[in-house]
Amino acid sequence: MKTLKFLKNIVFLVCFLMLQPAFAQFGKASKAELPDSYDFDYIYKLKMTHKKGDITFDYYLSKDEEYFGFDSPEMNKGNNDSKIFMVMDAELQIAAMFMEMMDKKVVQKTKLKASDFKSDDDMSDYTFTEIDSKTINGYECEGYVSENDEVKITFYITDDVPVSFSKAFGSNVKNMPKGFNGAIVEKYAENGLMMEMTYVDKKKSKNNMTMECISLEETEFSIDTTKYGSMLSAFGG
């Protein structure tokens, strides 16, 4: 859907990742050697509210590394005997899906392409306006409005945090859509998290949605990759 594709790019622009874990599109299986562990420092919980219902994502962020992980209740819904956890690793250029099923731990690695993090969208007809700041979850956030004749996006970002998605996505202004205000990207290149966003489709209200950070907490969660085998080895292939 065009709307979701656009939203994916908007979220990326404000140092946040893509909404949909549709990793099959990124490329073929990868033989890259994983680090012994993926270690995370913070959990960033995001709630997306849409006409069709709410979805909550848990994102695991590292202060220094070029990767992040995430899962969602929806990813494991209806699978009482299985668990799925995703890691996006920019340094290795892979998406790794860690799965627990039938008492087996397996990992599927998929190649990422540089083009997956670039946008061909033209935003030259959008206006970008800074609005009043506000406090969200105890963090002082600066507000911005991006708008044209079809949509209006209001978002709030804070740099009062030690983590962001910029290491994993890259903060290169060349990756931004044409016409986007690159100063915003540069400002939040080191630390920056979107804490709230409202998307309004002026022509199709059914596409309206909001996203809000409902918590940001420290964690010591790690994935021990040495305990995960390939699909073939785990099931006797």
HUPETA-V439710 format. One record per pair of residues at least 12 apart in sequence whose ideal C-beta (glycine too) atoms are under 6 Angstrom apart, sorted by sequence separation. I is the first residue (numbers start at 1). J is the second residue. D is the distance in Angstrom with one decimal. If there is no record, write none. Layout:
BEGIN
I;J;D / I;J;D
END
This chain:
BEGIN
131;143;4.1 / 173;185;5.6 / 198;210;5.0 / 45;58;5.5 / 57;70;5.8 / 58;71;5.6 / 85;98;4.5 / 96;109;5.1 / 143;156;4.9 / 71;85;5.0 / 130;144;5.7 / 131;145;5.6 / 171;185;5.4 / 197;211;4.6 / 43;58;5.8 / 44;59;4.3 / 57;72;4.8 / 84;99;5.4 / 94;109;5.0 / 95;110;4.7 / 141;156;3.9 / 142;157;5.8 / 70;86;5.5 / 129;145;4.7 / 196;212;4.7 / 43;60;5.9 / 44;61;5.8 / 83;100;4.5 / 95;112;5.9 / 141;158;4.5 / 69;87;4.5 / 94;112;5.9 / 128;146;5.4 / 171;189;3.9 / 195;213;4.6 / 42;61;4.7 / 55;74;5.8 / 82;101;4.1 / 93;112;4.6 / 139;158;4.2 / 40;60;3.9 / 67;87;5.8 / 68;88;5.8 / 126;146;5.2 / 127;147;5.4 / 140;160;5.8 / 41;62;5.5 / 139;160;5.1 / 40;62;5.5 / 41;63;4.9 / 67;89;4.2 / 126;148;4.9 / 125;148;4.9 / 166;189;5.4 / 66;90;4.3 / 66;91;4.4 / 164;191;5.2 / 164;192;4.8 / 159;188;5.7 / 164;193;5.8 / 161;191;5.6 / 157;188;5.9 / 159;191;4.8 / 161;193;5.3 / 159;192;5.0 / 157;192;5.4 / 158;193;5.9 / 157;194;5.5 / 158;195;5.5 / 155;194;5.8 / 156;195;5.1 / 156;196;4.5 / 155;197;4.1 / 154;198;4.6 / 153;199;5.3 / 152;200;4.5 / 38;87;5.4 / 151;201;5.6 / 117;169;5.8 / 150;202;5.6 / 128;181;4.6 / 123;177;4.4 / 124;178;5.6 / 141;195;5.0 / 124;179;3.1 / 121;177;4.0 / 122;178;4.6 / 123;179;4.3 / 118;175;4.8 / 123;180;5.0 / 117;175;5.9 / 119;177;4.5 / 136;195;4.2 / 32;92;4.7 / 136;196;5.6 / 32;94;5.2 / 30;94;4.7 / 21;86;5.7 / 26;95;5.9 / 23;95;4.4 / 90;168;4.6 / 30;109;4.2 / 88;168;5.7 / 30;111;4.5 / 28;111;5.6 / 26;110;5.5 / 27;111;3.6 / 26;112;5.0 / 27;113;5.6 / 23;110;5.3 / 26;116;5.4 / 63;162;5.3 / 63;163;5.7 / 68;168;5.0 / 66;167;4.7 / 67;168;5.8 / 61;163;4.1 / 66;168;5.7 / 9;119;4.8 / 9;121;5.6 / 42;163;5.0 / 107;228;4.0 / 105;227;5.3 / 106;228;6.0 / 105;228;4.6 / 106;229;5.8 / 98;223;5.9 / 106;231;5.3 / 106;234;4.5 / 98;228;5.7 / 104;234;4.5 / 14;155;5.3 / 10;153;5.6 / 14;157;5.5 / 17;165;5.4 / 15;164;5.0 / 16;165;5.6 / 15;165;4.9 / 15;166;5.2 / 51;206;5.4 / 50;209;4.4 / 49;210;4.8 / 60;221;5.9 / 48;211;4.9 / 46;211;6.0 / 47;212;5.5 / 46;213;5.7 / 47;214;5.0 / 45;214;4.9 / 45;215;4.6 / 44;216;5.3 / 15;188;5.4 / 43;217;5.3 / 42;218;5.8 / 43;219;4.9 / 15;192;4.4 / 16;194;4.7 / 40;219;5.8 / 14;194;4.3 / 40;221;4.9 / 39;222;4.7 / 37;222;5.1 / 38;223;4.4 / 37;224;5.3 / 36;226;5.6 / 34;225;4.4 / 3;207;4.6
END
